[in-house]
Amino acid sequence: MRLPAPIQRYYQAWLARRLPRAPLVVLNQRRIFIFPTGYGFFYLAVASLLFIGGINYENNLVLSLSFLLASLFLVAILHTYRNLSGLGLRNGGSESGYAGERGSLGVTLFSEHHDHHCIWLEWEGQPAQQISVPAGTESTLWMNLALPKRGKVLAPRMKVESVFPLGLLRTWSYVSLDHCCLAWPSPQVSQECPAEGGGETTQAAPTGKAGNDEFRGLRGYVAGDSLRRIDWKGYARGAGLNTKLFEEPAGGRLWLTWDALEGIGTEQRLSILCYWVLALDQHQNPYGLKLPGMTLVPDTGDIHRLRALDALAAYPEFG
């Protein structure tokens, strides 16, 4: 049941004060809520009826059964609370995506003292996921995150819930991790490349980065190097994994520039730059990126592409 808007705003503000954002959270009595489930209320109603019937008919056996059921319910309160108490959650990794699509955030759960069984994690609008965390271990759960617009998307408040062991009570907590995912601009096709080449800034001696002209030599493979530049023949001969180096083109490398797209809106500029980052990367053309307040030197490879996309997503935070 959804609360009326004024009550909902007050409730969210109260949660924000009581459960502030943090990169690491350990659940304790201040953060955990507990309440009977529908099945738990039915269980209590049956125990109450047995108690009334036992008194009415003076039947000690029925009274004993009602007391047993009540005792079991009290024990279930402690075990249900304990299943969530002491559970730790902290920021994991992140997988960025394009605006309008989905990214994902990793949530690492850990426990030092006892096992935690059948824990459900849920963000509003996303299906819940279940995980169990044995004592002394940690597990990472990846949660999908909608990316409605470009930029930094903060992790929404997450509900952590469990009805273990008997399903009579539901214990839950709300966790606000100080975690975020970057939404890259959605690529927009453009026939004219917003780039400049040559000039003093791009005329350079060979630097060991992949180019498009004369073969220069080999160097050891570094994670992120293009697979197309690897010396596979040498690797087959047992010479190790090396990357081919090429001389710079005579006109220097391309610079994708913000100023080359004057007269259009900010988001459209970023979308066009994103398209050309992907296009040049696909063809293994070295490129640099110039944004107001930020310059990314020319290079190629997966790491360079991700840095360029992250810079476009983060604009204008560095300006």
N, C-alpha and C positions, 0 to 999 in steps of 0.2 A: 504494500500500500504506500503510495507516494504522499508525503506530507504537503500541506498547503505551502505556497511559496514563502510567506513571511516566516513560518516555523522552520522551513527547510533552510533559509538563509541563516537564521539564528543557530540552527543545529550545526551547519557547516562551519560557521565562525567559531563555535564552541569546540568543535573537533580540531580546528586549526590551532587554537590556543593550547589545548590539552595534548595534542599529538603533532608537534611541529616537524617540519622536514629535517631529515638527517641522513647521512650516507650509511649509517649502521644503526640498527634498532634491535634491542633484546626485549622480548615481551615479558612483562611483569604484571603485578596486581593493579598498577595504575593504568595499564593499557588494555587489560582483558575484561570483556563483558561476558556474562553467562545468563542464560534464560531457558526455561523448559521448551521443548519442541511441542508440536501438536500431539505427537505420540506420548510425550511426557505428561501433558495435561490429562490425557485419557488414562494413563497409568495411575496418576494421583486420584482421579475420579473413581477408578475401580477400587483402589486401596481405601478411599473414604467410605464407599458403599459397603465394603466388607467390614469396616470398623463399625458402621452404624448397624449393619445386620447382626454382627457378633454381639453388640450390646443389647439389641432388641430381643434376640433369642437366647441370650446368655450362653453363647457357644464359645468356649475358650479356644477351640481349634481355629475357628474363623478369625477370632481376635488375634491369635498368634500369627496367622497368615498376613493379616493387615499390617501388623507391626514389622514383620519380615520384609514386606514390600516397601514400607516407609524407610526402613534401615538401608535397604538396597538402593533406594533413591538418594539418600544422604551420601552413601559411599560413592555413587555415580557422580555426584557433584564434585567431589574431590578429584576423582580420576579424570573427569572431563576437563576440569580446569588445569590439572597437571599436564595433560597432553599438549597444551599450548604454552604453558608457563616455561620460560627459559629458552624458547626457540629464538634463534637469532636470524636476522635478515640483513643483507648488505648489498650494495651495488655490484652488479656483474658487468658483463660486456654490453655493447650496443651494436645494432645493425641498422645503419641509416637507410633511407629510401627516398623516393621522389615524392614531392608534394602531391596530395590526392591519392596516394597509395598507402602502403603499410611499412612500418619498420618493426623492430623488436628490441626489447630490453631484457637483459639477463638479471635474474634475482637469485642470489646465492643464499641458501638456507643452511644453517649449521647448528649443531647441538654439542654441548660439552658434558652434560650430566646424565641424560636419559633419552630413550627413544621417543620420537614423535610420529604418530601413526595417522594416516588418512587426513592430511592437511589439505584444505582447498584454498587456492589463491584465485582471486578474481578482480578484474577491473570493470568498471561500469561499461556496459555495452559489449563486453567480451566474454566468451564462455569460460567457466571456471576450469581450473586444472588441478589435479590431485597429485600429491607427492608425500612420501614418508622419509623421515630423516633419522637414521640410526644414531645412537650416541657416539660421539667422537668422530663424526664424519661431517661432510658438507656436500650439498647437491645444488646444482644450478638448474633453474627452470626458466625457459625463454617465454616471454609474454608478448603477444602481438600488440602493436600500438598504432592506432590510426594517426596519419600525418595530414591534417586538414590543410595546412598552409606551410610555406617555406619558413625555415628558421629552426630555432631550438624548441622542441616540444618536451615539456616536463612530464615526468611520469605521474599519472593520476593517482589519487588515493586508492590504495589497494586493500581489499577486504581479505583477511586471513581467518579461516573458519574451520571448525571441526565438530562432529557429533560423536566422536569415538569416546568410550567403547560401546555404549548400549543404545545410543540414539535417543535417550530420554532428555538430554539437555544439549543446547547448542552454545558453544563458546566461540567468541569471535573478537577480532581486533581490527583496527584500521591503521595502516602503515603508510606514511608519506615519505618515500625515499627521495633523497636529493639527487635524482638521476634524470638524465635527459637523452633524447635521441635527435639527431639532426635530420631535417627534411630538406633534401636538395631541391633546387628549382626544377620544375617540369620542363624538359627540353622543348624548345620551339624551333622548328625548321627555319633556316635562313639561308638564302643562296649566296649572300655576300659575307665573306669571312671578316669579322671585326678584328683584323690583325695587322701588325706592322712588322716588317722584317728589315735586316741590315742595320746601318747606323752604328755609332760607336758602342752602344750598349749591347749590340748583338754580334759585333765582329769580335771573335775570340779565338784563341788558340785551341787546339784539341784538348778536351777536358776529361776524356774517358767516358763521356756520356754518349748514348747511341745517337748517331746522326744518319744521313742518307747518302753520303758520298763515298769517299775512298776508304778502303779497309785500313785500319791502323794497327791492330794487334788484339791481344786477349787479356782479360783479367779474370780473377776469380768470381764465380757467380755470387750475387747478392740477392736475397729475397726481394721480390718485386720486379726483378729484371724480366723483360719480355722473353717468352719461350722461343720466339722467332730468332732472337739474337744469340741463342746458346750454340756453342760449337759441338753439335751432336756427333760429328765424325770423330773429333778428338776424344770425346767421352767414350765412344765405342772402342777406341784404341787403348783406353785405360789412362788417358791423360788428365782425368778429373773433369769436374764440371766448370766450364769457363764461358764467359760472355764475350762476344765479338765487339770490338770498338771501331768506330768510324770517324773520319775527319768531319769537321763542321762544314756545312755548305757555304759556298762563297758569300752568299748574301746574309749569313747569320741565321739564327733561329727566329721562329715566329713568336710574336708577343700578342696575346689576346688582350685587348685594352678596353677599359670602360669608356674612355673618351671617344672611341671610334663609333659609339652608338648614341651620339647626342640626338636629342629631340624625341626620345621615346621614354616611357615610364621605367621606373626602377625594376619592377618585377619582370617586365618584358626584356630588359637588357640582360638580367641575370639568366633568364630562360634561353636567350640566344647564345650567350657565352657558354652555358651548360651544353647546348647542342654541339658547339664547335669543340669543346673539350673532349666530348665523346667521339666526334668525327676524327679529330686529329689523333687521338689515342688509338682508334681502330686501325688507322693507317700507319701507326708508329712514327708519326712526324713529331720531332721535338717542338715543344711550345712552352711559353711562359704566360703568366697571368698578371695583369696590372689592374688593381682595384684601388679606389681612394683609401689610402692608409695601409695598403698591403701590396707586396710584390712577391710573386712566386717565380723563382728563376727557371729558365727552360730546362726541360728534362722529359723523359718518357717513362713508361712502366705503370704498373698497377698502383704502387704507392703514390706516385706523382699525380695520377688521375684522382685518387681518393682525396689527396690534399687539396687539389683544385676544386673538387666538388664541395668539400667541407668549407672552403673559403667562401664559395658562392652562397652556401647555406647560412653561414654565420654573418654575412654582411648585413648591417654596417657596424657590428660590435667592435671591430678592430679599427674603425675610422676615427 
